[in-house]
């Protein structure tokens, strides 16, 4: 149940939206500075009954009406204080103070500098808050004080888009209600429902929240307050969060076209959801990448190196746009900023968290490889992109039983099994500084369980688990898009697009955890799982080489496998068929020879 103080904050946000008042104006009403009001509004300091009395007097209503909630307070707000529907607050020029050699102290309350941003609206943009490590401070979704769109970023303790860069507003074109036609049925011509003649309801409900603390999303439908399409839900109905509509609610809403469904004997359910999730054309996403490349080429005058630097600069926002587009129609609503458990937090700026990714030990050498043997270093293509096909947790990680559930994913505290095969790399990677139990991610645990099933080691003992419901499809569409663009770039010998794709998937992995360069996601568990999947795949490739009769000399990093033997003709058995163990090429399922050297000689 929402407390009185939190209800008051929601009421303040709703009334500020209805009156189009700025932070400085409301701060002046309670006799404080905008920065102090920001801390009160953001929950860093307490709102007092004196504040409530001052705000109630400012908005012309009794204090009890103000404390009764946003819906009741919005009804009690005098009409003279409401901004007329369809209008915007004008930008009032601020006169520059007279220049003087001696500074004078003003008795007026301090007001933050005004900015005119998209749509001509007036706002106060503050520097984003950062923690001791320089990372952007984030909290639960709350309406941005500048535009009303839910945001996790904080500035001066208040919810605000970074540097005031709110989503652009587009004018709402309202359609007047059609004249009633007695010859038509209730649905009208061509299945179009006429808009109601009465004004929309002004009841504002708090947004529906899921277990992960995120606003419940569904298919876009007209908001009951303003008529614009919205995915958020409040009280089970489509509504912008806390009534923070992009514009004041028009008196009427454009007629909504309801498509007539084709008759079908199949019940609605999983099949229809799947068809909808697959309805997005992958070529549109690929075209977005090609447009970015063309724009960089034009901007740099065709210089390859300069264009590549420009593409690397925009790689993070580009890949996050692709990710959001591919997830727009997904069946699962994932959490982008769930609360992070202590084991996933960095203890210092330059130190890592407690998760061990089991990176292959670069110091390991196969003792069976004798001096003078010819070794081929095989380069594995796009290992991180291949690793996108992994089990990722959907929501917040919570404490689970000390066992592995294939339908869940997360991180685990395990007692690793002993590895006795000197001719194969240890699946737990390089030597750890601390012995004993260790935290590993989902893909490392799955690899150890696979090896235990193959009688190569004992099963790991699970001590603790932090898990959530899992799926392999979160990155499926984005992976498919990047693979298609990459393959086309290889066919057309387009090295610029090829390098851009490499930058896209590598930047997604490296900044999806906790990076000051990516303010759109904070999932350190995803980052560890993807990296661990790439490391686990290298161990699987080493096992494949051993199965094909090759001698594994060493494994370096996440993309080099050094083998002794005729790797081009080595074969393995798969599903009753004999196939090449390592087909040569640049595709994801192929490898290429990086170099050849002699053990004990010069490389």
C-alpha angles and dihedrals in degrees: 000000000000114000125232094255094050090046088053091053091052090048092051090051092050094047092046087054093050094046095037089226122163128232093254093054093052091044090054090050091062093038100249140110122268091246091054091047089050090057091049093047093046094050098249091117131025127266109228133210087250088059090050091050092049093047092047090052090047092054095040101244138107116271092243090058090052091051093047093083139271096287095052093041092050090055091050095048108113115248091234089067096050119095108236114257115268095020132106134215111261122235108251112208112238113225114230114242116246113269114249136173090225120056115232124207113237122220092207118099114265114259125196116241114276121237130193108219137169114334093016094277121150118237144159114237119199130189110267116259116249133191128233090279095053095253120138113263113240134182139166119318112279133163112275110246090224103049108001095239111134112260137172097207120100131209120183086349095302130106108262138147112256110281089349092291096149122174110276117260121231123202116258114233109207120202117218114238114268121248110264113258116204091199093063129077125237094280096052126210120341093000095296118146113216115238116255116258096220123084119266118264116265096209108128117201127191113257120267110251130202127219091273092059094252126130111263111252130199139160113315114271132165112281111246089226105045107008096237119130112267135173097201121097132212120182087352093300130102110266137145111254109281089347091292092151118178088243136012111283111269119228091245136024128227114259112270117227112224112200115225108239119228114247112261135172093212116096118240112261142089096355093056091046089052093050090051093048090051094047095093113100109237089207090068090059092046090050089055089060093047091050090053091052093048091048091052091049092051093045093052097040094246097303106149098208094045092046091050091051090050091050091049088052092057096036096102098051089041096054092043089053089051091048093050091047093051091048095046093093099027122132093232125064103212126200115247099187108023119166108276122231119232093252089061096050124095113244090209138004096263097033129088128234124252099274116113111211095193095231110190113267107253090197094059117109128181106244089208092068106095128209113275095031116139111238127194118206107216117204114214114215122240097337094176091051089050088050091061085086094080141116109270127183114243103206140015117322112247134181112280138178118288093260139083120260113189090212093059134058139191139100129319138200104222142170101234118227123245115262115214102169105104093180092061130057117259110257089219090064127218126004113287123223092225121053126211129038118014137187113243133173130245099270094049090053092048090052092052091049090051091052090048090053088052089052092243093123143352119276114268116252111239113217100172137000133201106191147155136188109295141210137178094213102071093096097022098104095042090048091051091049093049092046091052093048091046093051092048091049090053092049092049094041089239101160094173093059090041092056091044091056089049089053092048098057095037092051091049091055096043097046102035091085113056111321130152087216095062117052095170101075140022111186109139088168090061092049092052093045094051092047091045090051090055090049092047090050089057090056090049090051090051089053089049091053090050090049090052091055096256123135113239107221099179145325120228127190118323101307113037126086116178114205139174117220142043097315095172092066099033112122139191135191118254122173092340094310132106111234136170112271094214115018111197123241145077100277121109093258093048137074135211132210110252099184143326124231141166122243108249092015135086117296 
